[in-house]
Amino acid sequence: MVNIANDHETSPVTTTERREQGPRRHVGTEPAWENAFPVTGRTATATRYLLAGIRIALGWVFLWAFLDKLFGLGRSTPAANA
């Protein structure tokens, strides 16, 4: 089979062979963000801890609002409106 884009002949490849080769990546087609900020080592660990802390804090905000509404604790919602 002739590959017109690269102007050379290639052998036909079955789908099982294609899976073994992995996805095709052409040179220069990587997204710009992949190499913009390489994150490794301590920076990656610190980022994970920071995001986990933010997720827990956000979860607490919504849990507290739910509990305050449910039980009428009087912090943000008066007991009469709960």
C-alpha positions as CSV (number, residue, x, y, z in Angstrom):
1,M,0.0,0.0,0.0
2,V,1.3,3.5,-0.8
3,N,1.3,6.1,1.8
4,I,0.7,9.3,-0.2
5,A,1.3,11.7,2.7
6,N,4.9,10.5,3.2
7,D,5.4,9.3,-0.4
8,H,6.6,5.8,0.5
9,E,5.3,2.3,0.6
10,T,4.1,0.7,3.8
11,S,3.0,-2.8,4.6
12,P,-0.7,-3.3,5.6
13,V,-1.1,-3.3,9.3
14,T,-3.9,-5.3,11.0
15,T,-5.9,-3.8,13.9
16,T,-4.2,-6.1,16.4
17,E,-0.8,-4.9,15.2
18,R,-1.9,-1.3,15.5
19,R,-3.0,-1.9,19.1
20,E,0.4,-3.3,20.0
21,Q,2.1,-0.2,18.5
22,G,0.1,2.2,20.6
23,P,-1.3,5.5,19.4
24,R,0.3,7.4,16.6
25,R,2.0,10.6,17.6
26,H,3.5,12.8,15.0
27,V,6.5,15.0,15.7
28,G,5.5,18.5,16.6
29,T,1.8,17.7,17.3
30,E,2.0,17.5,21.1
31,P,-0.1,20.0,22.9
32,A,1.8,23.1,24.1
33,W,0.8,22.6,27.7
34,E,2.5,19.1,27.9
35,N,6.0,20.6,28.0
36,A,5.2,24.1,29.3
37,F,5.3,23.3,33.0
38,P,7.0,20.0,33.8
39,V,5.9,18.9,37.2
40,T,7.9,16.3,39.0
41,G,9.1,15.3,42.4
42,R,8.3,17.7,45.3
43,T,6.3,20.0,43.2
44,A,3.9,17.2,42.2
45,T,3.5,16.1,45.8
46,A,2.9,19.6,47.0
47,T,0.3,20.1,44.3
48,R,-1.5,16.9,45.2
49,Y,-1.6,17.9,48.9
50,L,-2.8,21.4,48.1
51,L,-5.6,20.1,45.8
52,A,-6.6,17.5,48.4
53,G,-6.9,20.3,51.1
54,I,-9.0,22.4,48.8
55,R,-11.3,19.5,48.0
56,I,-11.7,18.7,51.7
57,A,-12.4,22.4,52.6
58,L,-15.0,22.7,49.8
59,G,-16.6,19.5,50.9
60,W,-16.8,20.8,54.5
61,V,-18.5,24.1,53.3
62,F,-21.2,22.2,51.6
63,L,-21.6,19.6,54.4
64,W,-21.9,22.4,57.0
65,A,-24.5,24.2,54.9
66,F,-26.5,21.0,54.7
67,L,-26.3,20.2,58.4
68,D,-27.2,23.8,59.3
69,K,-30.3,23.7,57.1
70,L,-31.3,20.2,58.3
71,F,-31.0,20.7,62.0
72,G,-31.5,24.5,62.2
73,L,-28.3,25.0,64.1
74,G,-28.7,28.8,63.9
75,R,-25.4,29.7,62.4
76,S,-26.4,30.7,58.9
77,T,-30.1,29.7,59.0
78,P,-32.3,30.6,61.9
79,A,-34.0,27.7,63.6
80,A,-37.4,29.0,62.5
81,N,-36.5,28.8,58.8
82,A,-34.8,25.4,58.9
